[in-house]
Amino acid sequence: MDTEQLKKPELLLPAGSLDRLKTAFLYGADAVYAGMPGISLRNKVSFSFEDLQEGIRYTHSLGKKIYLTINLFTHNRDIPKLSMFISHLKELNPDGVIVADPGVFRMIQKEIPDLPLHISTQANVCSTLTVRFWKEQGASLCVLGREVPLAEIKEIRTECPDIRLETFVHGALCVSYSGRCLLSNFMTGRSANKGNCAHSCRWRYKVYESVDTKDPRYDPNKVYYIEEETRTGEWMQIDQDEQGSYIMNSRDLCWLPRLNEILPIGIDSFKIEGRNKSEYYAAITARAYRHAIDDWFSDPSSWKPDLYMDELMTLHSRGYTVGFLDGNAGPEAQNFDVSASSGLWRYAGRVLGSRKNCLEIEVKHKITKGMILEALSPYCVKPIQLTVTELYDASSGQAAESISSGHLGQSVLIPVSEADMNALPPLSVLRTKVAI
C-alpha cells in the first residue's frame, strides 16, 4: 500500500494530571485531553486551574495540542458554573473543547466563536446523518461512538470527508451504550453521566433462584437461569463459582491488532481512554501505539502487531477485545470469570534525573538489591534490562538492601551505564515482574 497519500492519525492520550500529561508526550503522544475540574465526566482528575495553565503552556512549548472536556449533560443548576468555566476557557486558550450537550455547544460557540468544538462520544455519533448534523452546526471534529463497526467507519469517512473524525482505540468499555449507563445511579446514587460512576458493572453478584421450580430444567444443586422479558421461554444459563458471577464485566478495548485495517481508512485521531490511570499506563499505551503507527506507515506490508501487543500485555487489564469492530460484540467481549484488573508486571518507578553515574528513581513499588528492572526508553520499543547491583537512598546516600515507597517522593540511586542513562530521560518509567 502507498502510504504517502495518507496522513498519520493524531495519537491522543488522556491526561489526568500534569505528570501524566508530560509522560504521554515523552512517549509519543501528539495531543492530550484533560478534564475541566468539576465540570467534565472525570470528576477525580488531579488538575487544578493552575495545573491546566501550566499544562497548556508546556503542551504548546512542544508544538503539541491539548483539548479540554466540558462533556457533562447540564441541569439548570449547572448553568452559573458553566458560565464561569467558559470565562476561564478564554484565559486558558486550549486547542479545542470536547462537549456532548447541544446547549453547552451553542453557549461556547457564542462566547468563543473561534474555539474548535469536538463532539464527545457521549453524544453517540454513530452515522453519517449525525456527523453531517454536527458539521452543519459548526463542529470541527466528531468522536465516533464505540458501537460503530469497521465497515460503517469506512462509510462515514467516505461520505463525510470535510470534518475530522476520531475513534477510541484503547481503554475501558462500559456494559452500556458509550457510557450512558443508569446502573451506577440506581444502585449508589452516583451518576455515570455526571462523571461519578461507581463501576457497578464490575462488582460481584450473587445469583439466586429465578425460574419456576416445577420446570424440568431447574436443578438447585447445579446452575440457575434468567429469562429476558421479550424472549419468553429462552432460558439463559448463569454460572457462579466461589468468586461470584460477573455477567456485566466487559473486557478492555484494544484495536492495536487490527491497526493495519483501520489506518488506511484515514481517521484523523486515535483516542486512548484512561484519565484516572497511572503514568505507567500513559507511557505503555503511548509508546506501543506510537511505534505501531509509525512502523505501519514505514512498511505496511511487513507490519505485525505482536511486538506492540507484548508491551500492552504488561498492563493490568481485564483482557482485551475489539469490541464492536466487527459488528455486535459477542460473549468474547465479556470477562465472566473475574472483575479485577490483572497483569504479570507492575509499575516499579520513574526516572527523576541523574547524578554522576546513577539514575535517580522515584519508587512506586519496593526495589531490592539484585532485582532486574525493565526500563522503557521513549526512543525504542525493546526494554532496557537493568540489574540493581547497588542501591542507595537518594536523600541520605546510604547503601541499602531494599527501599519501599514508604512516603511520597521516596527515591533511590541505581548505577547504570552512560548509554542507558542517555536512553532514559526524566519521566521514563520502569517495571518489574510480579512474583508468582
Beta strands, then each sheet from edge to edge (+ up, - down):
strand 1: 10-14
strand 2: 31-35
strand 3: 65-70
strand 4: 96-99
strand 5: 117-119
strand 6: 141-143
strand 7: 164-171
strand 8: 224-227
strand 9: 235-238
strand 10: 252-254
strand 11: 269-272
strand 12: 320-321
strand 13: 345-355
strand 14: 358-363
strand 15: 367-368
strand 16: 372-376
strand 17: 384-387
strand 18: 392-393
strand 19: 402-403
strand 20: 411-415
strand 21: 429-433
sheet 1: 12+ 10+ 7- 6- 5- 4- 3- 2- 1- 11-
sheet 2: 8+ 9-
sheet 3: 17+ 16- 21+ 13- 14+ 20- 18+
sheet 4: 15+ 19-
end
